[in-house]
Amino acid sequence: EAQIVEAGGGLVQIGGSLRLSCRVNGLQFRIRTMFWVRQAPGKGLEWVSSINDSGDIQLYRDSVKGRFTISRDNTRDTLYLQMNSLKPEDTAVYYCATDPLGDNRGQGTQVTVSS
């Protein structure tokens, strides 16, 4: 059975860091480009970052460039998102997805950045 499971969210102060992880089963993780998307309160899903199958190409939305780092471990079928220098506008539910629109995504993990 195909499964996408995110973890690692939480409550953090402005300027803090979190590392999200996403375990993918049954979806041929190793040959897929993978994505992080997020949904802030009252807003739609937005693409955050993506990484190609081999992990050597990473893309980021402008607002997170220089603060977030996407990576993957194909031996563990796991995707990561290291988030540093967090801001209140990063508050959202973060999803791991197999497409940039987030149509095929996990249940998400809540990230809340507060002062």
N, C-alpha and C positions, 0 to 999 in steps of 0.2 A: 504494500500500500504506500502511495506517495505521501510524504510527510515533510513539512517545513516547520521547524520549531526554533523560535528566537528566545534569547535569554540575555540578561545583563543590564536591563534597564533599572531605573531607580530615581531617587530624589538627590539632586546634587546642587551645590551652590554655584553662583556665577563664577566662571573661571575654572571650575572643576573639570574632572575627566571621568569618562565611563568607557568601558569596552563591551560592545555588543557582540554576541555570537549567534550563529544560525546553523543548526544541523539539518542537513537535507538527506532524506532517504528515498530511494526508489525513483529518482528523477535524473539519473545519469549526470550527477553533479559535475563530474570531472570534464565533461565536454561542453558545458554550458557557460555562457556569459551570465553573471549573476548581478543582482541589483539590490540596493537598499532604497526604499521609499518611505515617506513619512506622512502622517496626517495630523496637523495641528488642530486644536479645538475649534470647531465651527468652520473648518476649511476642508478642501478636497485633498486627495492624495497628490504628493509631489515627489518627483525623482530626486534622490540625494546623491547617489554614487553608483558606479558600475565597474566591474572588473571582468576581463576576458577569461577564457578557460584556463590559460596557462598562468595568469596572474601578472603578466608583464605590462598590461595596459590598464590604467585606472583613469576614470573620469569623475569629475565632481561638479556639482552646481556651484555657482560663483560664491554664494554666501557661506559655504563651508570649506572652500579651498584654503589650504594652509593650516586648517584646524582638524579636519577629519582625515583618517587614512583607512582605506579599504584594503583587505587582504584575504587570502584564502589558503586553506590547507587541503589539498586534494587527497592526501592520504587519510584524512579524517572526515572528508565530505563536509567541511565546515567553512563558513564564511564569517568574516569579522568586520567590525567597524570600530576603530579607535577614535574616540571623540575627545578632543582637548579644547581648552579655552571656551567652555560652553557658555552660551548666552540664553537669556529668557526666550528668545525667538526660536531656539532649538527645541523647546518643549513640544512634544508630539508623541504619538504612538509610532514606533519604528517597525517597519516590516522588511523582511527578506523576501525577495521575489525572483521569479524566473523570467520576468518581462519588465520593461521599464514603466509600464502603467500600473503595475501591481495587481494585475488581474489574477495571477496565480501567486498567492502569498501565504505566509503563515498567520498565526493568531496575533502576532505583534508583541512588542514589549514597550511599556510606558517609560518615557524619559521626561522628567520634570526638572527644570532649572529655575531655582528661586534665589532671591536675595536674602 
